[in-house]
Amino acid sequence: MNDFDDLLRNAWQAARPSTDSAALIQRVRRHRLRLRLRRSLEIALTLGAVVMLLRPLAGAAVTPAYWLVMPFFAVYMPAAWWLLLRAPQARGDAATLDVATYAQVRLSQLRAGLRELRIARVTAVVLLVYALAAMAVTTVMDAVAWQSAAGDLLIYAGACAVLTYGISYTRCRRYRAEYRGMRRLAGPR
């Protein structure tokens, strides 16, 4: 029995980790870096919006562009952060669970991701409708300064909607494909 233990210990110590583990470690690091960069971008955009909204308190002139953008960001920013902070976080121990439990955890994460993408699309449409309404109202009022600010807002809202729908389309396809796979792993309820 002692010889067998020695053989087993030697085999265990001599076993080399597969080369896939190095690739996996790199993928995990890249994923974590992307998450950190995404969160940093979200924070930077939020701080930029707060600075722009608080500029008049520092003595800056209140322009028509400020009045057009302020209502949207005053509602959008708190709602966006509320949704981000209450979203379910990934569980680190989920990979060690049995397959069906892991599949259920991953399904809930994918549902949360799909819900976030749907909210992003709705938000982009709301911003576009708001910009169109602002453009229509300023055209009817025939206010030149307000029209140029509303036109800029409409251009930015259109670009935001196109980018949001582009990103949402690619992510939704990937999430749905993974969702179907996880659904098969989860088995019948």
C-alpha positions in Angstrom: 0.0 0.0 0.0 2.9 2.3 0.8 4.4 1.8 -2.7 1.0 2.6 -4.3 0.8 5.9 -2.3 4.3 6.8 -3.4 3.5 6.0 -7.0 0.3 8.1 -6.8 2.1 11.0 -5.1 4.9 10.9 -7.8 2.3 10.8 -10.6 0.4 13.7 -9.0 3.6 15.8 -8.6 4.8 15.0 -12.1 1.5 15.9 -13.8 2.0 19.0 -15.8 -0.9 21.5 -16.1 -2.3 21.5 -19.6 -1.4 24.4 -21.9 -5.1 25.2 -22.0 -4.9 26.5 -18.4 -2.6 29.3 -19.4 -5.0 30.3 -22.2 -7.9 30.1 -19.7 -6.0 32.3 -17.3 -5.4 34.9 -20.0 -9.1 34.8 -21.0 -10.2 35.3 -17.4 -7.8 38.2 -17.1 -9.0 39.8 -20.4 -12.6 39.4 -19.3 -11.9 41.0 -15.9 -10.0 43.9 -17.6 -13.0 44.4 -20.0 -15.4 44.5 -17.0 -13.2 47.0 -15.2 -12.9 49.2 -18.4 -16.6 49.1 -18.9 -17.3 50.1 -15.3 -14.7 52.9 -15.6 -16.4 54.1 -18.7 -19.8 54.1 -17.0 -18.3 56.0 -14.0 -16.6 58.5 -16.4 -19.8 59.2 -18.3 -21.7 59.6 -15.1 -19.2 62.1 -13.7 -19.1 64.0 -17.0 -22.9 64.3 -16.9 -22.9 65.4 -13.3 -20.2 68.0 -14.1 -22.3 69.3 -17.1 -25.5 69.4 -15.0 -23.7 71.3 -12.1 -21.9 73.8 -14.3 -24.5 76.6 -13.8 -23.8 76.4 -10.1 -20.2 77.4 -10.8 -21.3 80.4 -12.7 -21.5 79.0 -16.3 -24.1 80.4 -18.6 -27.3 78.4 -18.9 -27.8 77.7 -22.6 -30.7 76.1 -24.5 -28.6 72.9 -24.9 -28.4 72.7 -21.1 -32.1 73.0 -20.7 -32.7 70.3 -23.4 -30.3 67.8 -21.9 -30.9 68.3 -18.2 -34.3 66.6 -17.9 -33.1 63.5 -19.7 -30.0 63.1 -17.6 -31.7 64.0 -14.4 -34.0 61.0 -14.9 -31.7 58.7 -16.9 -28.6 58.7 -14.8 -30.2 57.7 -11.4 -32.3 55.1 -13.2 -29.3 53.6 -15.0 -27.2 53.3 -11.9 -30.1 51.9 -9.9 -30.5 49.2 -12.5 -26.8 48.5 -12.7 -26.4 48.3 -8.9 -29.4 46.0 -8.4 -28.4 43.6 -11.2 -27.5 40.1 -10.0 -23.7 39.6 -9.7 -21.9 36.6 -11.0 -21.3 33.9 -8.4 -17.7 32.7 -8.2 -18.6 29.4 -6.8 -21.1 28.6 -9.5 -18.6 26.6 -11.6 -18.1 24.2 -8.7 -21.8 23.3 -8.5 -23.4 20.4 -10.3 -24.3 20.9 -13.9 -28.0 21.6 -13.4 -27.4 24.1 -10.6 -24.7 25.8 -12.6 -27.1 26.0 -15.6 -29.8 27.6 -13.5 -27.4 30.2 -12.1 -26.1 31.0 -15.6 -29.7 31.1 -16.9 -30.5 33.8 -14.4 -27.4 35.7 -15.3 -28.3 35.5 -19.0 -31.9 36.6 -18.3 -30.5 39.6 -16.4 -28.2 40.4 -19.4 -31.1 40.2 -21.8 -33.2 42.4 -19.6 -30.4 45.0 -19.4 -30.1 45.0 -23.2 -33.9 45.5 -23.5 -33.8 48.4 -21.1 -30.9 49.9 -23.1 -32.9 49.7 -26.3 -35.9 51.3 -24.6 -33.8 54.0 -23.2 -32.2 54.8 -26.6 -35.7 55.0 -28.1 -36.9 57.3 -25.3 -34.0 59.6 -25.9 -34.6 59.6 -29.6 -38.3 60.4 -29.1 -37.4 63.1 -26.6 -35.0 64.6 -29.2 -37.6 64.5 -31.9 -40.1 66.1 -29.7 -37.6 68.9 -28.7 -36.8 69.4 -32.4 -40.5 69.6 -33.3 -41.3 72.1 -30.5 -38.3 74.3 -31.3 -39.3 74.3 -34.9 -42.9 75.3 -34.1 -41.6 78.0 -31.7 -39.2 79.3 -34.4 -36.4 79.8 -31.8 -33.1 79.6 -33.7 -30.8 79.1 -30.7 -33.0 76.3 -29.4 -33.3 74.7 -32.9 -29.5 74.3 -33.2 -29.3 72.8 -29.7 -32.2 70.5 -30.5 -30.6 69.5 -33.8 -27.4 68.6 -32.0 -29.4 66.6 -29.4 -31.2 64.8 -32.2 -27.9 63.9 -33.9 -26.4 62.5 -30.7 -29.6 60.6 -29.9 -29.6 59.1 -33.3 -26.0 58.0 -33.0 -26.7 56.6 -29.5 -29.7 54.7 -30.8 -27.7 53.2 -33.7 -24.8 52.2 -31.4 -27.1 50.8 -28.8 -29.0 48.7 -31.3 -25.8 47.5 -32.9 -24.3 46.4 -29.6 -27.6 45.0 -28.4 -28.1 42.9 -31.5 -24.7 41.2 -31.3 -25.0 40.5 -27.6 -28.6 39.3 -27.8 -27.6 36.7 -30.4 -24.8 35.5 -28.3 -26.8 35.5 -25.0 -29.7 33.7 -26.7 -27.5 31.0 -28.2 -25.9 30.4 -24.8 -29.3 30.5 -23.1 -30.6 27.7 -25.4 -27.5 25.6 -24.5 -27.9 26.2 -20.8 -31.6 25.5 -21.0 -30.8 22.0 -22.3 -28.3 21.5 -19.5 -30.7 22.6 -16.9 -33.2 19.9 -17.9 -36.9 19.9 -17.1 -38.1 21.8 -14.1 
